[in-house]
């Protein structure tokens, strides 16, 4: 069992190790920047940032046996403001025809755009390389826990949720699109431009061409990669597609990665969100297994033999430092409340009667 919770200052060394896996805008391999991100997250969870749309939430997955972080993910309540707009390229197609030559062409066109009152963004999803594909599915848990939190507090987030997915990069971590386009207009390499954008994106607005760009002018290899998802990002693309996200014909101006969006209210996980008090009686998995075996032999107690369902269950509160804790666990919802294994209740720090939030782990 992994514990999913809000990030704390003590997590900085573990987050720094994870940042070395994916040195990105949301999770930079920079000690000072990471400290600022965690501080902002703590103030967001505790409500010390008054405006909900200025809050950033960082979640971590912790192994309770070792205390080590195995992954992290993030929610940015609003990505795109007047001070720091969300920048993108709209992707469209233009057709041209010459009757004189009887030639017809369809050209892909990029048009720069900005959100000054932008959507909520999910990002910063990183899992330790040794645990990718592990039976616990830490990546899936970290991806889903963000929607569990947003479902519990929808008023704190924008109507639309954005996911900027990573495209294929070169072996040394460079973007072919940036090298062919962005570098020519800024004079910066990809890593430097990415780092600069964490502080201020003004240089993009001032130096990128304000007119439409025909991708026909780019190398054929670069054209093929625009709007595609890198191999390491395909699992999250599949998950997002299953819960309602779609490519919205926009790409990132730095790396050409696709933008996926969905209305928060339309995300299937959010629609499946439920609340229930913790039942006094724990869920006895051994007894459940015996009951199922009995039902298979013709036992009349078929109702008791129904299998518990895998759920992502969270407790929200103010006990101790943590303001949010969640676990993946078998659970059974009944008239007496939500029954959980004793170990899951202990991991959540939940007592009978506490209100719990849950979404199905098997995607609806």
N, C-alpha and C positions, 0 to 999 in steps of 0.2 A: 504494500500500500504506500502510495506517495501522498504527501500533504501539500496541497495547493494553498498558498496564502499570499498576503500582501508583503512586499519586500520591506526589509528593515535595514538599518545602517550596518548591522553585523553581517549582512549578506554581501557587502561590497567586494571582499576578496573572491568569493565564489562567482559573483557577476563579472568580475574582471577576467576570470578564466573563461567564462562563456563568451565574453565579448571578443576574445581572441579568435573564436571560431567564426564569428560573423561581425566584422568591424563595420557597423552601419550607422546611419544617422540616429536611429532609435536606440541602438546599443553600441556606442563607440568604445573602442579600446583606448580609453583615456580616463585616468583615475579621477581627475577633477570633474570632467563632464559626467561620469557615472555617479559621483557623489551628489552632483546637482540634480540628476534625474531621480535618484532614490529619495532625496530630500523633498523634491516636488511631489513624488508619489505618496510619501508619508503624510504630507500636508493635504493632499487630495483625499486620501482615505479618511483622515480625521476631520475633514471639513474646514481646515484652517485657510484653504483657498476659497474665498467666499463665492466667487463666480464659478458655477459648476462647469462651464464650458472652457475654463482655463486649467482644468485638472487633467493630470496624466496619471494613469494607474499602472503600476508594475506588479506583475504576479510572478511568483517563483514556485518551482516544484522541488520539494525537499525529501530526501530519503530519511525516514525517522530512525533507521538503524544507524546510519553514519552521520547524519546531520549535514550531509553535503547537498549542494544544489545540483540538480540534474538538468534544469532548463528554466526558461523564463519567457514571458510574453507581456504585451503591453496594450493598453487602450488609451488613445489620445481623444479626449472628449470633443475637441474641435480642431481639425487640421485645416488651416486656412483662415487668416484674419487680415485686417487692414495692415497690421504691422508686419506680418509674415504670411503672405498669401500662399495657398497651395498652387503650385505651378504644374502644368501638364501640356501635352500636345493632343489635340483632338485629331483623330484619324478619319479621313474621308476619302472618297474616290471622285475624281474629275474625269469626264469623258471629253475627248477632242476628236473631231472628224474633218477631214479635208476632202471636199468633193472633187477638187482638181486632181489630187493624187489618189483619191479613193482609199485613203488611209484612216483607220480608226484606232484610237489609243485610249486605254483606261489607266490613269495614273493615281497612285496613292499619294495623298497630300497630308502634310502635318501643319496644323494651325495652333499656335501657342495660345494658351488660355490661363486664366487665374480664378481661383475661388477666394474671395475676401470674406466670405461667410460660409466656410466650408463644412464638410461632413465630419462625423466621427471616424477616426481611423484605428484599425487594428494593425499591430505590427510587432517588431522586436521578438518574433518567435525563434528561439534558439534552443536546441537540445544537445546535450553532450554527445559527441560523435559515437562513443562506445555504447550509448543507450538508444540510438536510433533503431527502430524496429524491434525494441524489447517488448516482451509480453505485456508489460504495464501500459504500453502505448503512451509514453509521457508527452509526445508531441501532440497527439489528439487531445489529451487531457488539458494541456496548456492552451490549445486553440479553442476548445469548447468552454473553458472556465470563464473566458471573457464575456461570452454571451450569457452565461448564468448570472454574472454580475450586472450586465446591462439589463437583463430581464427583470432583475430585482429592483433596479432604479432607472427605469426608462426616461424619467423626467430629467435626468442629468446628462443626457446625450442627444445628439442631433437625430433628425428623422432618418437620414441616410448614413449607412456605414460603408466605409471605403477600405479596401485591402490593396496595397501596392505590392505586387508579386515580383520576385526577383527573376530576371531573365538569365539565360546562359551567360556566364562570364568566362574570360580566358583563364588559363591555368594559374597565372600570376594575379588573378583577381581584377583584371581591367575589363572595361566595357567597350566592346567593338563599336557600338553606336557613339559613345562619347568620343572615342578616338577619331571617328570619321566626321563628327559634327561638332559637338560641344567644345572640344579642344581647339578647333579652328577659330571659334568666336570668343574664347576666353583666354587662351594661352595657358590653361591649367591642365595638369593631368587629372585622371579620374579621382584618385584618392584625395588630392588636394582640394578639388572642387567639392567633393562630397563632404569633407571636413569643414570647408568654408561655409557650406550651406547650412550647417548646424547653427551657425551664429547669425547669418544674414543671407537671404536669397536675392538681395538687391542687384547683385552683379548679373544674375540671369535676366532680370527685367531690362537692364540697361544694355547688355552686350549681345543677347540673342536677337536674331533678325525678327522684326515685328510682323513680317509678311509670311505668306504661305510658303512652305518648302516642299518641293516635289521629291519624293524619295527615289525617283528614277536617277537622280544625280548621285546617290550614294552607292557604294560598292554592292554588288549583288548579294554577297554573304551577309552584309549588314541588313539589307532589306529583308532577307529571309528570317532574321532573328527578331524583328520588330514585333512587339506584342506577344512573343512566345514566353513560355515559362521554363526556367532552368530545371535540370533533373532533380536537384535536391528540393525544389519547391513544388513538384508535381503532387505529392501527397496532400499538401494543404490546399492546392487548387481543387483536387477531387473532393475534399471535405467541404470546402466552401460552395462548390457547385451543387453538392447534394442538399445543402441547407438553404439554397435560394440565390446565391451570388451569381452574377453574370458579368462577362467582359462588356464594358460600356464604350468601346471604341476610343479609349484614351490610353496614352502611354506616358511613362515617366520621362522627363526631359534629360535626365542624367544617363540612364542605362537602357531606355526603351522598353522596360518591363511593363506588363499590362496592368490596368486599373480594373478591379472587380468591385461591384457595388450591389447593395441590396437595402431596401427599406428595413429599418430595425423591426418594425411591426410584422414584416413579412418573413423574417428569418424563422425557419421551422423550429429551431431550438427555442426561440423566444416564445413562439406560440405554444410550445409544449411545456413551458415553465409552470410549475406548481409549487404551492406552499402547504406545509402540514406540520403539526406539532410532533415532537419526538414521543413515540409511545413508551409507556413504562416498561413493557415487556420487550426484551431484546429479540432479535431474529436469530434463532438457533439453526444454523446452516446444516448441522449434522442431523437434527430432527427432521428438517425439511427434506433432506436427501432420503431419509428412511421412509418418510411419508410418500414421496414420489415413487420409491420402489414398491411400496405397498399398493399404491394406486395402479401401478403397472400389473400387479397380480390380481386386480379386480377388487381392491379395497373400496368400500362405499365412500370413504372420506376423500373424495376427489378434490373438493374445494381446498382442503388443507394442503393437498399435494401440489397445487399450482406453484410453479417455480417463481422465486423472487426475480425482479428485473434489475439489470445493471443500470445504476443511476450515478450522476454526478450530484453530490449532495453538499450543500454549503450552510454554514452558520454565520450570521452577521451579528456583530456585537462589539462590546468594548471591554471584554475581560482580558486583562494583561495588555501586551503591546499589540497583538494581532487584532485587526478589525475585520478580517475575512479569513475563513478557513474552509476548505472543501476537500472531499475525497471521492474517489471512484469506489463504489461499493454495491453489493447486492442489497436490495431494499424491497419492502412490501408495504404498500399503502392500503390501510384498512380503516374500519370504523373507529378504532382506538388511536389512529395516527400513523406515523411512519415508523415501521420497525426496521432497525438497523442491527447488524452484528455489534456486540459489545465493543470490539476493537475499533470499529468505525466511529461509534459515539464518543469513545475516549479520545480518538484522534481529533475529532471536531471540538472537544471540550463541551459537548452538549449534554444537557440534563433533561429528564422527562418533562414535557410541556414546552420546551424551547421550540420556537418557530424555525423550521428549516426550509430551505429552498432547493428545488431539484429539477433537473432536466435529464431526459433519457440519454444514456451513453451510447446505445445503439441508435444511430441517427435515424430520425423519422423521415 
